Amino acid sequence: MATRLLPVLASVLALSGGACVHQTEAPPLAGPSGLALSLSVTATPDSVNRDGSSQSAIKVSAYDANGRARSGLSIRMDMEVGGKQQDFGTLSSRTIVTGADGSATTVYTAPGPPPPAAGGGTTIVTVVATPTGIDAQASHSWGVDIRLVTPGVILPPADTPTAAFTVSPTPVSVNVTANFDGSSSCGGPVTNGICSSTSAIVGYSWNFGDGSTGGGRTTTHKYSAPGIFAVTLTVVNDRGVAASATQTIAVGSTLAPTAAFVFSPTAPSVGQTVVFNADPSKAAVGHTIVQYSWNFGDGATATGTPVSHSFATAGSYNVTLTVVDDTGQTGTSALSVTVK
């Protein structure tokens, strides 16, 4: 069984001729790294005879941004050869809808053999799955390669892939998004740092060591507690051979932000506008404050910085500032304001 699970912004390209498969690099990401939807497309088997009757079951599984199964998703199925959309064989259904388990299936049937004058050979057909009818996703596709082997052609021995990945930013902190990138993986062995294998990686599976899993060449994850976690990436190449790599990730706690503010004038009169400025507040290194909340002690509140407020009666008021950083941690500070 073969599978190609690509990031949301990856495109699918198949090559024909020979016994090699080339996977086109994904274009640069143009927005946040979190994925709203991802698909896993598998073909069982991934190599069939080009005899007009051999079949492969194409299973598409859909996942949301949290890795949960996505049901009721309509998916259009197409075929490509050499990077160009064309029918080369048949599909039992052109439109499939995922069920309660987030998956749906169509059946690919190989075309008839080429004429004798054409000789033997291997053709790669890519079955492409494109979600339809959902926000900003219709232009993104996932696919899986199927080798069409003319009877009598012998495939070369399968390579064992090499799994490798990087993590950023480091060190990893609690409740901070960590980016995992398996782009350095290879469909076969790596020699002197170079991947020269003709096999392509078609599946990426992640285990983050805290009970969470993910898919895709690149993915993200947040740890909810500090600790040491063994992160494992398992890759599968286009010959169905798998390999894994594991890294130990230390996840540390982040410091809470420090709330501080100044106000002017420092001895206001009744009805006079007082400006409160929270610029002296600080977040931990590598983080930012995303929210400022004020309580002026007279029943009035405000958000943001700077803010203005006037007091209707004379007296002493305890003004409180609460700040929240990008990890959800808070800091609080209070000052007394005497109004004449």
Residue pairs with C-beta under 8 A, 6 or more apart in sequence:
1 42
1 43
1 44
1 45
1 46
1 240
2 42
2 43
2 44
2 46
2 144
2 145
2 146
2 202
2 203
2 236
2 238
2 239
2 240
3 40
3 41
3 42
3 43
3 144
3 202
3 203
3 236
4 12
4 23
4 41
4 142
4 143
4 144
4 145
4 202
4 203
5 38
5 39
5 40
5 41
5 142
5 202
5 203
5 204
5 205
5 215
5 216
5 217
6 12
6 26
6 142
6 143
6 216
6 217
7 26
7 29
7 35
7 38
7 216
7 217
7 218
7 219
8 35
8 36
8 37
8 38
8 137
8 140
8 216
9 26
9 27
9 29
9 30
9 140
10 26
10 27
10 140
10 142
10 217
11 24
11 26
11 27
11 141
12 24
12 80
12 126
12 128
12 141
12 142
12 143
13 22
13 23
13 24
13 80
13 83
13 126
14 21
14 80
14 81
14 82
14 83
14 124
14 125
14 126
14 143
14 145
15 21
15 22
15 82
15 83
15 124
16 81
16 82
16 123
16 124
16 125
17 82
17 121
17 122
17 123
18 121
18 122
19 122
19 147
19 155
19 156
19 198
20 198
20 199
21 124
21 145
21 147
21 198
21 199
21 200
21 238
22 200
23 200
23 201
23 202
24 83
26 217
33 177
33 179
33 218
33 220
34 65
34 177
34 220
35 65
35 216
35 219
35 220
36 64
36 65
36 135
36 136
36 137
37 62
37 63
37 64
37 65
37 70
37 73
37 131
37 134
37 137
38 62
38 63
38 142
38 215
38 216
39 60
39 61
39 62
39 63
39 75
39 129
39 131
39 142
40 60
40 61
40 63
40 142
40 203
40 215
41 58
41 59
41 60
41 127
41 129
41 142
41 143
41 144
42 58
42 59
42 61
42 144
42 203
43 56
43 57
43 58
43 108
43 127
43 144
43 145
43 146
44 56
44 57
44 59
45 56
46 56
46 144
46 145
46 146
46 147
46 238
46 239
46 240
47 146
47 147
47 149
47 155
48 54
48 55
48 56
48 108
48 110
48 146
48 147
48 148
48 149
49 110
49 148
49 149
49 150
49 151
50 110
50 111
50 112
50 113
50 114
50 123
50 148
50 149
50 150
50 151
51 110
51 112
51 113
51 151
52 109
52 110
52 111
52 112
52 113
53 109
53 110
54 109
54 110
55 107
55 108
55 109
55 110
56 107
56 108
56 110
56 146
57 105
57 107
57 108
58 77
58 91
58 105
58 106
58 107
58 108
58 127
58 144
59 103
59 104
59 105
60 75
60 77
60 96
60 98
60 103
60 104
60 105
60 106
60 129
60 142
61 69
61 98
61 101
61 102
61 103
62 69
62 70
62 71
62 73
62 75
62 98
62 102
62 103
62 131
63 69
63 70
63 102
63 215
64 70
67 212
67 213
67 214
67 215
68 102
69 98
69 100
69 101
69 102
69 103
70 98
70 102
71 98
71 99
71 100
71 101
71 102
72 97
72 98
73 97
73 98
73 102
73 131
73 134
74 95
74 96
74 97
74 131
74 132
74 133
75 95
75 96
75 97
75 98
75 104
75 129
75 130
75 131
75 132
76 94
76 95
76 129
76 130
76 132
77 91
77 93
77 94
77 95
77 96
77 106
77 127
77 128
77 129
77 130
78 85
78 94
78 127
78 128
78 130
79 85
79 86
79 87
79 88
79 89
79 91
79 108
79 125
79 126
79 127
79 128
80 86
80 125
80 126
80 128
80 143
81 88
81 123
81 124
81 125
81 126
85 128
88 111
88 123
88 125
88 148
89 108
89 109
89 110
89 111
89 125
89 148
90 108
90 109
90 111
91 106
91 107
91 108
91 109
91 127
92 106
92 107
92 108
92 109
93 106
93 107
94 106
95 132
96 104
96 105
96 106
97 104
98 104
108 125
108 127
108 146
110 148
111 148
113 150
113 151
114 121
114 150
120 150
120 152
120 153
121 150
121 153
122 147
122 148
122 149
122 150
122 153
122 155
123 147
123 148
124 145
124 146
124 147
124 148
125 145
125 146
125 148
126 143
126 144
126 145
126 146
127 143
127 144
127 146
128 141
128 142
128 143
129 141
129 142
129 143
130 138
130 140
130 141
130 142
131 137
131 138
131 140
132 138
144 202
145 200
145 202
145 238
147 155
147 238
149 155
155 239
158 199
158 237
158 239
158 240
158 241
159 187
159 188
159 189
159 197
159 198
159 199
159 237
159 239
159 241
160 188
160 189
160 241
160 243
161 185
161 186
161 187
161 188
161 197
161 199
161 201
161 235
161 236
161 237
161 241
161 242
161 243
162 185
162 186
162 188
162 189
162 190
162 195
162 235
162 243
162 245
163 182
163 185
163 233
163 234
163 235
163 243
163 244
163 245
164 182
164 184
164 185
164 186
164 190
164 233
164 245
165 180
165 181
165 182
165 184
165 185
165 231
165 233
165 245
165 247
166 180
166 181
166 184
167 178
167 179
167 180
167 181
167 231
167 247
167 249
168 178
168 179
168 181
169 176
169 178
169 179
169 286
171 250
171 251
171 252
172 178
172 223
172 249
172 250
172 251
172 252
173 251
173 252
173 253
173 254
173 286
173 327
174 223
174 224
174 225
174 226
174 251
174 252
174 253
174 254
174 327
175 222
175 223
175 224
175 254
175 327
175 328
175 329
176 222
176 254
176 286
176 287
176 326
176 327
177 220
177 221
177 222
178 220
178 221
178 222
178 223
178 249
179 218
179 219
179 220
180 206
180 214
180 218
180 219
180 220
180 221
180 231
180 233
181 217
181 218
182 201
182 204
182 206
182 217
182 218
182 233
182 235
183 217
183 218
185 201
185 204
185 217
185 233
185 235
185 245
186 195
186 197
186 201
187 195
187 197
187 198
187 199
187 200
187 201
187 237
187 238
188 195
188 196
188 197
188 198
188 199
188 237
189 197
197 237
199 237
199 238
199 239
199 241
200 237
200 238
201 217
201 235
201 236
201 237
201 238
202 236
202 237
202 238
203 234
203 235
203 236
203 242
204 215
204 216
204 217
204 219
204 233
204 234
204 235
205 213
205 214
205 215
205 233
205 234
205 235
205 236
206 213
206 214
206 215
206 216
206 219
206 221
206 231
206 232
206 233
206 234
207 213
207 231
207 232
207 234
208 214
208 221
208 223
208 229
208 231
209 229
209 230
209 231
209 232
209 249
210 223
210 224
210 225
210 227
210 229
212 221
214 220
214 221
223 229
223 251
225 251
226 251
226 252
226 253
227 251
228 248
228 249
228 250
228 251
229 248
229 249
229 251
230 246
230 247
230 248
230 249
231 246
231 247
231 248
231 249
232 244
232 245
232 246
233 244
233 245
233 246
234 242
234 243
234 244
235 242
235 243
235 244
236 242
254 284
254 287
254 325
254 327
254 329
255 284
255 329
256 284
256 325
256 329
256 330
256 331
257 281
257 282
257 283
257 284
257 287
257 289
257 323
257 324
257 325
257 329
257 330
257 331
258 281
258 282
258 283
258 323
258 331
258 333
259 278
259 281
259 321
259 322
259 323
259 331
259 332
259 333
260 278
260 280
260 281
260 282
260 321
260 333
261 276
261 277
261 278
261 279
261 280
261 281
261 305
261 321
261 333
261 335
262 276
262 277
262 279
262 280
263 274
263 275
263 276
263 277
263 319
263 335
263 337
264 274
264 275
264 277
265 272
265 274
267 338
267 340
268 274
268 310
268 311
268 337
268 339
268 340
269 339
269 340
270 311
270 312
270 313
270 314
270 339
270 340
271 310
271 311
271 312
272 310
273 308
273 309
273 310
274 308
274 309
274 310
274 311
274 337
275 306
275 307
275 308
276 294
276 305
276 306
276 307
276 308
276 309
276 319
276 321
277 305
277 306
278 292
278 305
278 306
278 321
278 323
279 305
279 306
281 289
281 292
281 305
281 321
281 323
281 331
281 333
282 289
283 289
283 323
283 325
283 326
284 325
287 325
287 326
287 327
288 325
288 326
289 323
289 324
289 325
289 326
290 324
290 325
290 326
291 303
291 323
291 324
292 303
292 304
292 305
292 307
292 321
292 322
292 323
293 301
293 302
293 303
293 321
293 322
293 323
293 324
294 301
294 302
294 303
294 307
294 309
294 319
294 320
294 321
295 301
295 319
295 320
295 322
296 302
296 309
296 311
296 317
296 319
297 317
297 318
297 319
297 320
297 337
298 311
298 312
298 313
298 317
300 309
302 309
311 317
311 337
311 339
313 339
314 339
314 340
315 338
315 339
316 336
316 337
316 338
316 339
317 336
317 337
317 338
317 339
318 334
318 335
318 336
318 337
319 334
319 335
319 336
319 337
320 332
320 333
320 334
321 332
321 333
321 334
322 330
322 331
322 332
323 330
323 331
323 332
324 330
325 331
